[in-house]
Amino acid sequence: MSRETKSARQTILESAQPIVGAKGFSAVGLNEILQAADVPKGSFYHYFNSKDAFGVVLLDTYFDNYLSGMEQLFNQPDLSQHAKLMRYWHRWIDNQTSCTDAGKCLAVKLGAEVSDLSEPMRLALQRGTARTIALLAIALQRGIEDGSLKVAQHPESLAQRLYALWLGTSVMSKITRTCAPFDEALWLTQHLLGSPGHTDAHTYRGTGK
């Protein structure tokens, strides 16, 4: 694939993410995405075979970037794994309560919407969330090893439980339009992590979106 083709393809994907993050997948037409990307209408199928195929690439690209950010956070020096994990959850809240759509989590936005509509996109979501949970499990194992976490569950099981908790919490925050679900999730997360010297979670204060 030529450099020009890669650039145009990437421009389409980058332009699409905030639009899809705001409106969902089904409500967004290809024309809107191509206009935002300033790409000719007829060129879309040069890069993607169908809208579903585009959705799969959009999700795969999103998770690649998301996981890269997780790895950078979890590999930061001079922080305990507990501190890194709690920073991760606070970033999750900031992402979900921000006023912009550019960084919105597509797993939260599209999980319920496309899983029953597109099997290829459901599988892309499954791949991406499985990779996310695997990285969380590694971070949890490191926290057990460095002594900053005291957990009773196996890291893989706890990672799945925490990810499901925060995915559901994000949906409840949208329904209630408050940060109350995130306050509860932070408290429960702190409890599950069993951090030495911590008996309660820090409460997140902000305006729900």
N, C-alpha and C positions, 0 to 999 in steps of 0.2 A: 504494500500500500504506500502510495507516495506521501511526501510530507504535506502537500496541499490537501490531499484527501484526509489524512489524519487530523489536520487542523480544522477542517470543516466539520468533520464528524465530532470532534471534541467540542467545538463551538455549539453544535446542536445539543449535545448532552449537558453542557454547562448552562445553556440557556433554559433547558427544560426543567432542571431540578427545582429552582425556586417556584416555577409555575405549577408543576405537579405537586410540590410540597404545600402549596397554598390551596389548590383546587381539587387535588386528587387526580387519578389517571383517566377515568372515563369522561370526566367533564372537560378535559382539555383536548382541543382539536389540533391536528398536525399543523394547520395554517398558523395558529397562534404561536406554536413553538418555532416554526420556520421564520416567521416574521421577527420574532425576538432574536433569533440567531442571524437574521439578515442573510438567509440562504434561499435560493430560488425554490419555489414550490415543487417543481418537477424533479428536483435532485434528491429528495428524501430517500427514494427507493434505490438510489445508487449506494447508499450507506446502510440501509436496513431493509430487510425483506418485507416487513409488515410492522404495524404499530405494536403488536405483541412482542415481536423480535426486538424492536426498539426498547420496549419496557424492560425486557430481560437485560439488555446491555446497560440501560440506565441504572437498574438495581445492582448489577454486578460492579459497575463503576463506582456507585455510591458506597457500597460495602468495602471495596478496595481502599477508598479514601478514608472511610470511617475507621477501619481497622488499622490503617497506618497511623492515624491520630491516637488510637488507643495504645499502640505499641510505643509511640513517642512518650506518652504520659507514663506508662508503666515502666519504662526504662530510664526515667529521670533519676539522676543520682541524688543522694542526701535526703531522700524521703522514704519513710517506711511504707510497706505495702498497704497498710491501713490508710495512711494519708493519701496515697495515690488512688486507692479505691474510692474513698470519700470525695476526693476531687473529681473523679469520674462521674459520680452520681450528681454532684452539684453542677457539673457541666451539662449533664443530661437535663436537669431542671432549667438551666439557662437556655438551652436549645429549645425546649418546649414552651417556654414563657416569653421568648424574645419577640420583638415586634416585626422582625424580618423573617422571610420564608427561605432565604438562601441556604441555611444550614439545617432546616427542619428534617427530623428523622423520617426517612421514607418507610422504614419498617413500621413505625407507628401510623403514619398516614395511609399506607397502602395495604397493610396486613389484612385487615378485614375486607377491604374493598375488592381486591383483585384475586384473592385466594379462591373464591368461588367462580370467578369469571375466566381466569387464564391459568391453565396448568403450568405452562412454561414460567410464568411470572411467580406462581406459587413456589415452584421449585427453586427459583432464584432467591426468593425470600427465605426459604428453608436453608439453602446453602449459606446465605449471608448471616442469618441468625445463629446457625450452628457454629460458624467461625467466630462470631462474637462471644458466644457462650464458652467456647474453647479457650479464648484468650482470658476471659474472666476466671476460668478455672485455674489457668496457669498463675495468674496474679494471686488468687487465693492460696494456692499451694506455696508460693513464695512467701506470703504473709505468715503462713503456719511455720515455715522454716526460719523466718527472721524474728519470730516471736511477737509480732505486732498484732496477730490475730489468734483468737482461741475459739475454734469452731468445732462443733460436734459432728457435723456432716462431712461426707466426702466432698472434696472441692468441686468435682463435676456435678454432683447433685445440687450443691448449694448454688453453683453458678446458674444452673437451669432455674432454680427457684427464684433467685434474685432477678434474673432477666425477665421472667414471667411477671414478677411483682411490679417491676418498673414499666413494663409494657402496658399492663392493665392500669397502673396508676396514671399513666399519660392519657389514656382514654377517659378515665374518670375525671381528670382535671379538665379535659375538654367539655365533658358533660356538665360539670358543676361550675365551670369558669372561675375556679378558685385554686389556690395553692394548697388547700387543706389536704388533698390526697398525697401531695408530695411531702408534707410535714409528717404524715403517718408513715409513708414509705421510708423516709430517712430514719425515723425512730426504730422501725422494724429492722431496717438494714443494719443499723448500729448494734442492735440486739443480736442479730444473726452473726455478725462478724466477731462479737465477743472481744472487742479490743481491750487489752489490759489498761486499767486506769480510767476507763470510760464507762459510765453507768447510764448515760442518756445521750440522745442524738442532738446535734445542733439543729435548730428549727429554721427552715427556710422561710424568709419573709419576702413577699413580692406580690405582684398582681397577676392572677391567672389569666391565660389567654384562651 
